[in-house]
Amino acid sequence: MKILFIGDIFGRPGRTIVKDRLPVLRKQHAPDLIIANCENAAAGFGITPPLAEELFDLGIDVMTTGNHVWDKREIIDYFQMADGNPHSPARRLLRPANFSPNLPGWGIYEGQKNGAAYAVMNLQGRVFMSSNDDPFRYADLLLEQIKSKIVFVDFHAEASSEKIAFGWYLDGRVTAVVGTHTHVPTADETVLPKGTAYITDVGMTGPYDSVIGVKKELVIEKFLSGMPARFEPANGDVRLCAVLVECDDRSGRAARIERVTLR
């Protein structure tokens, strides 16, 4: 099974390059399953129901998020509309599973694609992040419930040390652990000894003539002045950053992971 994961889609530039280049990736790599992190799709902060539907219509099967998931309040109603309806598209939009259980939404999705069962898990780190439950122990709890052999994990976290430790912790128990959140792609993609594909950060799908997606002059001015600033998405040097993971659909073990970057 081939799984394509698209890194943090940032604003209109990120959505546009996904729309333009996803057909190219389909033709070139023929992925069976397409996953994307979309928490910055709405002008760099959050995701709205119309934009979620727009991305699903492009052929993305499951979408993950992170700490910006609540930035557009209307997404709460989108999650709540799917309560009791497992076939709603909103069920395939995830928020970190280790958020408070009282919050709307889900942190895991199980489905089938081309005859193979799979699960997508969304978790958030705790180092330099807002407080949430322990992702290590929460992953253990979720894995006890999952029946699929193929388990793909988006670990939305800041610290590279926490991400690397998390990858080693889940080695041999999940198909892949890919990091998101920092918007900076890392060059450490590997298959760990027990068969888990890993990368510290997939990188952002959006404008790289920027400071992690935002117009650089606005961020520089904030550093210089210390004053509050209204951030706006940049537009230049737009790239699609993704990884392609190949795995055995019977064992769930990864065979390879490859970084993919398109401009």
C-alpha positions in Angstrom: 0.0 0.0 0.0 1.3 3.5 -0.9 0.3 6.3 1.5 0.9 10.0 0.5 0.9 12.5 3.4 0.9 16.2 2.6 2.4 18.5 5.2 0.6 21.5 6.8 -1.5 23.2 4.1 -1.0 26.9 4.7 -3.6 29.4 3.4 -4.7 30.0 -0.2 -1.2 29.4 -1.6 -1.1 25.9 0.0 -4.6 25.0 -1.1 -3.8 26.2 -4.7 -0.7 24.1 -5.1 -2.4 21.0 -3.7 -5.2 21.6 -6.3 -2.7 22.1 -9.1 -0.2 19.4 -8.2 -2.1 16.5 -6.6 -3.1 15.1 -10.0 0.6 15.1 -10.9 1.4 13.2 -7.7 -1.4 10.7 -8.4 -0.1 10.0 -11.8 3.5 9.7 -10.8 3.2 7.7 -7.5 -0.3 6.2 -7.7 -1.0 6.5 -3.9 -3.7 4.2 -2.5 -4.4 6.6 0.5 -4.0 10.4 0.7 -3.7 12.2 4.1 -3.1 15.8 4.7 -2.6 18.2 7.7 -5.0 21.1 7.1 -5.0 23.1 10.4 -3.6 26.2 8.7 -5.7 26.1 5.5 -7.9 29.1 6.3 -5.6 32.1 5.8 -2.9 30.4 7.9 -5.1 29.8 11.0 -7.6 27.0 11.3 -9.9 25.3 8.9 -13.6 26.1 7.9 -16.2 23.6 6.8 -16.3 24.9 3.2 -12.5 24.6 2.9 -12.6 21.1 4.5 -15.1 20.0 1.9 -13.0 21.6 -0.9 -10.0 19.6 0.1 -12.0 16.4 0.4 -13.3 17.0 -3.1 -9.7 17.0 -4.4 -9.4 13.4 -3.3 -7.8 13.7 0.1 -9.1 10.8 2.2 -8.4 11.9 5.8 -7.2 15.2 7.2 -5.4 15.9 10.5 -5.0 19.1 12.4 -3.3 20.4 15.6 -3.2 23.4 18.0 -4.9 25.7 15.5 -7.9 23.5 14.9 -10.3 25.8 16.9 -9.1 29.1 15.3 -12.2 29.2 13.1 -15.1 28.6 15.5 -17.5 27.3 12.8 -15.5 24.1 12.7 -17.0 23.2 16.0 -20.5 23.0 14.4 -19.0 20.9 11.6 -17.7 18.3 14.1 -20.9 18.3 16.0 -23.0 17.7 12.9 -21.2 14.4 12.4 -22.1 13.1 15.9 -23.9 9.8 15.3 -23.2 9.8 11.6 -20.1 7.7 10.9 -20.5 8.4 7.1 -20.3 12.2 7.4 -17.2 13.7 5.7 -16.6 15.5 9.0 -15.7 12.2 10.5 -12.6 12.1 8.4 -11.4 15.4 9.7 -9.4 14.8 12.9 -8.3 16.8 15.9 -5.6 15.6 18.3 -6.9 12.6 20.2 -5.2 13.6 23.4 -7.2 16.8 23.7 -9.8 16.8 26.4 -12.4 14.1 25.7 -15.2 16.7 26.3 -14.2 18.6 23.2 -16.0 17.9 19.9 -14.4 15.8 17.2 -12.3 12.7 17.0 -8.6 11.9 17.0 -8.7 8.6 15.1 -10.3 7.4 11.9 -10.5 3.8 10.7 -11.5 3.0 7.1 -10.8 0.8 4.1 -9.0 1.7 0.8 -8.5 -0.7 -2.1 -9.4 -3.6 0.1 -7.0 -2.7 2.9 -8.0 -1.6 6.4 -6.2 1.4 7.8 -6.3 3.8 10.7 -5.1 7.4 11.0 -4.2 8.7 14.4 -3.7 12.4 15.3 -1.8 13.3 18.5 -0.2 16.5 19.8 3.0 16.9 21.8 3.4 18.6 25.1 6.9 20.2 25.0 6.5 24.0 24.3 2.8 23.3 23.5 -0.5 24.0 25.3 -1.4 21.4 27.9 -3.0 18.1 26.8 -2.9 14.5 27.9 0.3 12.5 27.6 0.6 11.4 23.9 2.7 8.4 24.7 0.2 6.8 27.0 -2.7 8.0 24.9 -1.2 6.2 21.9 -1.1 3.0 23.9 -4.8 3.3 24.7 -5.7 3.9 21.1 -3.7 1.0 19.8 -5.6 -1.3 22.1 -8.8 -0.3 20.2 -7.5 -0.3 16.7 -8.0 -3.5 14.6 -6.2 -2.3 11.4 -2.7 -3.4 10.7 -1.9 -0.2 8.9 -1.7 2.7 11.4 -0.5 6.1 10.3 0.3 8.7 13.0 0.5 12.5 12.6 2.4 13.7 15.6 1.8 17.5 15.8 4.6 18.7 18.1 7.3 21.4 18.5 10.3 19.8 20.0 12.4 17.5 17.7 13.5 15.5 20.7 9.9 14.7 21.7 9.1 13.7 18.1 12.1 11.4 17.8 11.4 9.8 21.1 7.8 9.2 20.1 8.9 7.5 16.9 11.1 5.2 18.8 8.4 4.5 21.3 6.0 3.4 18.6 8.5 1.6 16.4 7.1 -1.8 15.3 3.6 -0.9 16.6 2.5 1.5 13.8 3.2 1.9 10.1 4.4 5.5 10.2 5.0 8.4 12.6 5.3 11.8 10.7 5.9 15.1 12.5 4.0 18.3 11.7 3.7 21.8 13.2 7.1 23.5 12.7 6.5 24.1 8.9 10.2 23.3 8.3 11.0 20.0 6.5 13.6 17.8 8.0 16.0 15.4 6.1 15.9 12.5 8.5 13.3 10.2 6.9 14.0 6.6 7.7 12.4 3.2 8.4 13.2 2.3 12.0 14.5 -1.2 12.9 11.1 -2.7 13.7 9.3 -1.4 10.6 7.9 2.1 11.4 8.5 4.9 8.8 9.6 8.1 10.5 10.3 11.8 9.8 10.7 14.6 12.3 8.7 17.1 10.2 7.2 16.8 6.8 7.3 20.6 6.3 4.7 23.1 5.1 2.7 23.1 1.9 2.7 26.8 1.3 4.8 29.9 0.7 8.5 29.6 1.7 9.4 33.2 0.9 8.1 33.9 4.4 8.6 33.1 8.1 6.9 29.7 8.4 4.1 30.9 6.0 3.7 34.5 7.3 4.8 37.6 5.5 8.4 38.0 6.8 8.3 41.8 7.3 5.4 41.4 9.8 7.3 38.7 11.8 10.6 40.7 11.7 8.8 43.8 13.0 7.2 41.8 15.8 10.6 40.6 16.9 12.0 44.1 16.7 9.2 45.9 18.5 7.7 43.2 20.8 4.3 44.7 19.9 1.2 42.6 18.8 1.0 42.2 15.1 -1.7 40.9 12.7 -0.1 38.1 10.7 -1.0 37.6 7.0 0.0 34.7 4.7 2.8 35.2 2.3 2.6 34.3 -1.4 6.1 33.6 -2.8 8.1 30.4 -3.5 5.1 28.1 -2.9 6.0 24.5 -2.4 4.1 21.2 -1.7 6.0 19.2 0.9 4.9 15.6 1.4 6.1 12.1 2.1 5.3 8.8 0.4 5.3 5.7 2.6 5.1 2.2 1.2 4.0 -0.6 3.5 2.9 -4.2 3.6 -0.9 -4.2 3.9 -0.9 -7.5 5.7 1.7 -6.7 8.5 1.5 -2.9 8.4 5.3 -2.7 8.3 6.8 0.1 6.3 9.2 -0.8 3.5 10.3 2.8 2.6 9.6 6.5 3.1 10.5 9.2 0.5 10.3 12.9 0.8 8.4 14.6 -2.1 8.7 18.4 -2.8 7.1 20.2 -5.7 7.2 23.9 -6.6 
